[in-house]
Amino acid sequence: MANPPDMTKHRGFPSGMPGTGVQFTIRRANPRGVTPIKALPRRARPGTAEHRIDAAFLHALWHHFGAEPFERGNLDAARLNLLFGREVLPAGKDFDPLSYEALLVINEKTARQTFPESFDEVFEV
């Protein structure tokens, strides 16, 4: 079996949302290949548990990276895909959706409209 690709681990980033079993990061690179980053439809409505999980993930992204571009690294593709194309965008034209080194950036204007609670200093779980 081939060695899995290198993957930046974002130290200090929350591993998931407490009490839900939902992960925000992965422990190791996928040996079968990198899960692609692609926009997925989001069905979560404000006030639902799914919306709170998306808001908590965006809160963690904002408070860890701010407005600066960040590497995908060990961030969970499933969580990113629910925000991708709206609140999270490629940081450049050479974006590779199959790379752990792909750079992303938060679309602050859209994110503040969709998840204003994510920009509060403290996110209540």
C-alpha positions in Angstrom: 0.0 0.0 0.0 1.3 3.5 -0.9 2.1 6.0 1.8 -0.8 8.5 2.3 0.0 12.1 1.3 1.3 14.6 3.8 -1.4 16.6 5.5 -1.1 19.7 7.7 -2.6 19.2 11.1 -4.2 22.4 12.4 -3.0 22.3 16.0 -5.5 23.9 18.4 -8.4 23.5 16.0 -11.5 21.8 17.7 -11.8 18.2 16.7 -15.6 18.3 16.6 -18.8 19.7 18.1 -19.1 18.4 21.7 -22.1 16.2 22.4 -22.9 15.4 18.7 -20.2 13.0 17.5 -19.7 15.3 14.5 -16.0 15.8 13.6 -14.4 18.9 12.3 -11.0 17.3 11.7 -9.6 14.0 10.5 -6.8 12.2 12.2 -4.8 11.0 9.2 -4.8 11.3 5.4 -7.1 8.9 3.6 -4.9 6.1 2.2 -7.5 5.5 -0.6 -7.2 9.1 -1.9 -8.1 12.6 -0.9 -11.9 13.3 -0.6 -12.6 16.1 -3.0 -13.8 19.5 -1.9 -17.0 20.4 -3.8 -20.2 22.4 -3.0 -22.9 20.3 -1.5 -26.5 21.4 -1.0 -27.2 22.4 2.5 -30.6 21.6 3.9 -30.0 22.9 7.4 -32.5 25.6 8.4 -31.8 28.2 11.2 -32.7 26.7 14.5 -31.9 23.1 13.6 -29.1 21.0 15.0 -27.5 20.9 11.5 -27.4 24.7 11.3 -25.8 24.9 14.7 -23.1 22.4 13.7 -22.4 24.4 10.5 -22.3 27.6 12.5 -19.9 26.0 15.1 -17.6 24.8 12.4 -17.6 28.3 10.7 -17.0 29.8 14.2 -13.9 27.6 14.6 -12.6 28.5 11.2 -13.1 32.2 11.7 -11.5 32.3 15.2 -8.6 30.0 14.1 -7.8 31.6 10.7 -9.7 34.9 10.4 -9.8 36.5 7.0 -6.5 35.0 5.9 -6.2 32.1 3.4 -5.8 28.7 5.1 -4.7 25.3 4.0 -7.3 22.5 3.9 -5.0 20.1 5.8 -6.8 17.9 8.2 -10.1 19.8 8.1 -13.0 17.4 7.4 -14.2 17.4 3.8 -17.8 16.7 4.7 -18.0 19.8 6.9 -16.1 22.0 4.3 -18.3 20.8 1.5 -21.4 22.1 3.2 -19.9 25.6 3.3 -17.9 25.5 0.1 -18.9 27.8 -2.7 -20.8 30.1 -0.3 -19.1 30.8 3.1 -15.8 29.2 2.2 -14.1 29.8 -1.2 -10.9 28.8 -3.0 -8.2 31.3 -2.2 -6.7 31.2 -5.7 -7.3 30.3 -9.3 -5.0 27.2 -9.0 -7.3 25.5 -6.5 -7.0 21.7 -6.5 -10.1 20.1 -4.8 -8.1 16.9 -4.4 -5.2 18.4 -2.4 -4.7 18.6 1.3 -2.5 21.7 0.5 -5.4 23.5 -1.3 -5.9 27.1 0.0 -9.3 28.3 1.2 -10.6 31.6 2.5 -13.8 32.6 4.3 -16.2 34.7 2.3 -16.8 37.0 5.3 -19.7 39.0 3.8 -21.8 35.8 2.9 -20.7 34.1 6.1 -21.8 37.0 8.3 -25.2 37.0 6.6 -25.8 33.3 6.9 -24.2 32.6 10.2 -23.9 35.8 12.2 -23.5 33.8 15.5 -20.3 32.3 14.1 -18.6 35.7 14.5 -19.5 36.1 18.2 -16.5 35.8 20.5 -18.0 32.8 22.3 -20.2 30.2 20.6 -22.6 28.5 23.1 -22.9 24.7 22.4 
